[in-house]
């Protein structure tokens, strides 16, 4: 396991400029996201097992901020994203819709299992509670 930071603000800005978007949800450039890479192919975990592992890791890493709330995910094996349909507007953007969705809703942690096989995006739960 290793953790690093993905600075993608310039790509996000390019995507926004390409599409001419000006809505509040897409006009702000997201802050850097911490990415936890988990590579353990020999375990042959399925989606549900990886989700449980990602939830546990996210809760541990974001414990000081009240835990983790899953915002979005990508299942490369089945070509599924959540929320459904968020990539429809991103066909020319370097950032997938599910990742952009999370980034613009306070996402600060991405758990990437198997080099993109399954990817889960989280935000600190305390941020969500304070926003309400």
C-alpha positions in Angstrom: 0.0 0.0 0.0 1.1 3.5 -0.7 -0.5 6.9 -0.4 0.2 9.9 -2.6 -1.4 13.1 -3.7 -3.1 13.7 -7.0 -2.9 17.3 -8.0 -5.4 17.6 -10.9 -6.6 21.2 -10.7 -5.1 22.2 -14.0 -6.8 19.4 -15.8 -10.1 20.2 -14.1 -9.7 23.8 -15.2 -9.1 22.7 -18.8 -12.2 20.6 -18.8 -14.3 23.4 -17.5 -12.9 25.8 -20.1 -13.5 23.2 -22.9 -17.1 22.8 -22.1 -17.8 26.4 -21.1 -19.3 25.4 -17.8 -20.0 28.1 -15.3 -22.3 26.4 -12.7 -21.2 26.7 -9.1 -20.7 22.9 -8.8 -18.1 22.8 -11.6 -16.6 26.3 -11.5 -14.6 25.7 -8.3 -11.3 23.9 -8.7 -11.0 21.0 -6.2 -8.4 20.8 -3.6 -5.7 18.0 -3.8 -7.1 14.5 -3.2 -5.2 11.9 -1.2 -5.1 8.6 -3.1 -4.6 5.2 -1.4 -3.5 2.5 -3.8 -4.3 -1.0 -2.8 -2.8 -3.8 -5.0 -3.4 -7.3 -3.9 -4.5 -9.2 -7.0 -3.5 -12.5 -5.4 -6.5 -12.2 -3.0 -8.9 -12.2 -6.0 -11.4 -9.9 -4.2 -14.7 -9.1 -5.8 -16.5 -5.7 -5.8 -18.3 -6.2 -2.5 -15.1 -7.3 -0.8 -13.1 -4.4 -2.1 -15.9 -2.0 -1.1 -15.7 -3.3 2.5 -11.9 -3.0 2.5 -12.1 0.5 1.0 -14.8 1.6 3.6 -12.6 0.3 6.4 -9.5 2.1 5.1 -11.4 5.3 4.5 -13.0 5.2 8.0 -9.5 4.7 9.5 -7.8 7.5 7.5 -10.7 10.0 8.0 -11.4 9.0 11.7 -10.2 12.3 13.0 -12.8 14.0 10.7 -15.7 11.9 11.9 -15.2 8.9 9.5 -15.9 8.6 5.8 -18.9 9.0 3.5 -18.8 7.2 0.1 -19.5 9.7 -2.7 -18.9 7.8 -5.9 -17.2 4.7 -7.3 -16.0 3.2 -10.6 -16.2 -0.6 -11.3 -14.0 -1.1 -14.3 -14.9 -4.8 -14.7 -18.6 -4.1 -15.2 -18.2 -0.5 -16.6 -20.4 0.8 -13.8 -20.2 4.2 -12.1 -22.1 5.7 -9.3 -23.8 8.0 -9.4 -25.2 6.6 -12.6 -24.7 8.8 -15.7 -22.3 11.4 -14.2 -19.8 10.7 -17.1 -22.2 11.5 -19.9 -21.0 15.1 -20.0 -17.3 14.1 -19.6 -16.6 12.3 -22.8 -13.9 14.9 -23.8 -12.6 15.6 -20.3 -9.5 14.0 -18.8 -11.4 13.5 -15.5 -14.2 10.9 -15.4 -17.6 12.1 -14.2 -17.6 10.0 -11.0 -14.3 11.5 -10.0 -15.4 15.1 -10.8 -18.7 14.5 -8.9 -16.8 13.6 -5.8 -14.2 16.3 -6.1 -17.0 19.0 -6.3 -18.7 17.6 -3.3 -15.8 17.7 -0.9 -14.2 14.4 -1.8 -10.7 14.2 -0.2 -9.8 10.5 -0.4 -9.8 8.1 -3.3 -9.2 4.4 -2.7 -7.9 2.8 -5.9 -7.9 -1.0 -5.8 -6.0 -3.0 -8.5 -4.8 -0.1 -10.5 -8.2 1.2 -11.4 -10.2 -2.0 -11.3 -12.3 -0.5 -8.5 -12.1 3.1 -7.4 -14.0 4.6 -4.4 -14.2 8.3 -3.6 -14.9 9.6 0.0 -15.3 12.8 1.9 -14.9 13.3 5.6 -18.2 12.7 7.4 -17.7 15.7 9.7 -17.7 18.1 6.7 -21.0 16.7 5.6 -22.6 17.1 9.1 -21.3 20.7 9.4 -22.6 21.6 6.0 -26.2 20.6 6.9 
